[in-house]
Amino acid sequence: MVTSKWLVRLTRHCSSWSIAQRQTQRTQTWVSQQTYAEYQQSLPIILDKSLTDFSFSPELCDRLRKFTAYNVGSGKQIRGLLTMAACEALMQPEQKQELREKMFVLAWAAEMLHAFFLVTDDMEDGAKTRHGQTCWHLLPDVGKYAVTDTGMFRSFVSEILRIYFGKEAVYPKLVDIFNETYFKTHIGQFIDSTFCSNRQYLNFTQEKYALVSALKTSFYTFQFPVLLGLALNNKYSDKAYKLVESIGSDVGLLLQMKNDYLDLYGDEIAEGKTGTDIQEGKCSLPAVTAVRLSNEYQKKIFLENYGRWENKCVDQIRNLYNDLQIQKICIKEETQLYNSLCQRINNLCKDSIPPGHLFTKLVNEIYNLKNINYDVKP
């Protein structure tokens, strides 16, 4: 049963989203507006059913609801929307009603997994804001309990899968997909953190950047949702997996390039988060490009200032990026990757699984994400 208290809380949460976030919700084109509305309405129902076994502890249920309301469903919802788009693209017409609820469950589970990674990433990075609001670990009643909250929430996602799919043949495959996603993403985060901590910035290369992107971004953002769609529709195969991996890795790279650009040049208010890639010493596209193009004097400036939090150091790096015309280069490389992806997708067989039109949709959605200043000519 959906409690009125929960609906009020969820409504208040939605009303607190930034203008840019609410605009994203209104203008998404991954699925029909009716499907999207039903998807949004399904979350409290999924939570109520999944928390039934924990009614012995109202405090636990309230904590999980609060974590969900605060961290799930804001932002662009790429993973949930792509999960639904993949499911619908692979469904037979007669299956759509039968699989609708399960599709919503998988879409929200994907968004919950995303929220888990965002909160843990914010804790590790020392971030202050996310989606236009204070990071979870900085809330007065969270603090040191954030580690327990995230661990409990990750387990809760597994519990949701067990409740909705535990007695079905697809359950082991879904568990495998989620476990692979957790593992590969954590590996990507580890490699990313290692690059930052050892401060060997001159070792930043395009190859290392692509590796981090493939593990940290590509798999759980694109391959993961599409694999869920394949599994739900009983179309998962080694051949389909390889195609998703091949296309998905480059789509993830496209998104990572977009994220790196926005971290440096995006509007903090519109993006809802503070950009800290320079301060954290991230292996980002601007940094990799700067290392490749810098002369010896410029490399010295880069080494002395990159990965430092002092404002004067950040300004030095930004000035260096301006001298090297990093903004124009990032836009040019993103455009080239987009065109290459479109050509690869156009060359797919008409009966490919997943279908080419699904890949076309996700590539265009990523390429056209808002809040990028394309007044700068490539």
Stockholm file with secondary structure:
# STOCKHOLM 1.0

chainA/1-378         MVTSKWLVRLTRHCSSWSIAQRQTQRTQTWVSQQTYAEYQQSLPIILDKSLTDFSFSPELCDRLRKFTAYNVGSGKQIRGLLTMAACEALMQPEQKQELREKMFVLAWAAEMLHAFFLVTDDMEDGAKTRHGQTCWHLLPDVGKYAVTDTGMFRSFVSEILRIYFGKEAVYPKLVDIFNETYFKTHIGQFIDSTFCSNRQYLNFTQEKYALVSALKTSFYTFQFPVLLGLALNNKYSDKAYKLVESIGSDVGLLLQMKNDYLDLYGDEIAEGKTGTDIQEGKCSLPAVTAVRLSNEYQKKIFLENYGRWENKCVDQIRNLYNDLQIQKICIKEETQLYNSLCQRINNLCKDSIPPGHLFTKLVNEIYNLKNINYDVKP
#=GR chainA/1-378 SS CCCHHHHHHHHHHHHTSCHHHHHHHHHCCSSCHHHHHHHHHHHHHHHHHHTGGGTTCHHHHHHHHHHHHHHSSCTTCHHHHHHHHHHHHHCCGGGHHHHHHHHHHHHHHHHHHHHHHHHHHHHHHTCCEETTEECGGGSTTTGGGHHHHHHHHHHHHHHHHHHHHTTSTTHHHHHHHHHHHHHHHHHHHHHHHHHHHHCCGGGCCHHHHHHHIIIIIIIIIIIHHHHHHHHHTTCCCHHHHHHHHHHHHHHHHHHHHHHHHHHHHSCHHHHTSCCCHHHHTCCCHHHHHHHHHCCHHHHHHHHHHTTCCCHHHHHHHHHHHHHTTHHHHHHHHHHHHHHHHHHHHHTSCTTCSSCHHHHHHHHHHHHTCSCCCTTSCC
#=GC SS_cons         CCCHHHHHHHHHHHHTSCHHHHHHHHHCCSSCHHHHHHHHHHHHHHHHHHTGGGTTCHHHHHHHHHHHHHHSSCTTCHHHHHHHHHHHHHCCGGGHHHHHHHHHHHHHHHHHHHHHHHHHHHHHHTCCEETTEECGGGSTTTGGGHHHHHHHHHHHHHHHHHHHHTTSTTHHHHHHHHHHHHHHHHHHHHHHHHHHHHCCGGGCCHHHHHHHIIIIIIIIIIIHHHHHHHHHTTCCCHHHHHHHHHHHHHHHHHHHHHHHHHHHHSCHHHHTSCCCHHHHTCCCHHHHHHHHHCCHHHHHHHHHHTTCCCHHHHHHHHHHHHHTTHHHHHHHHHHHHHHHHHHHHHTSCTTCSSCHHHHHHHHHHHHTCSCCCTTSCC
//
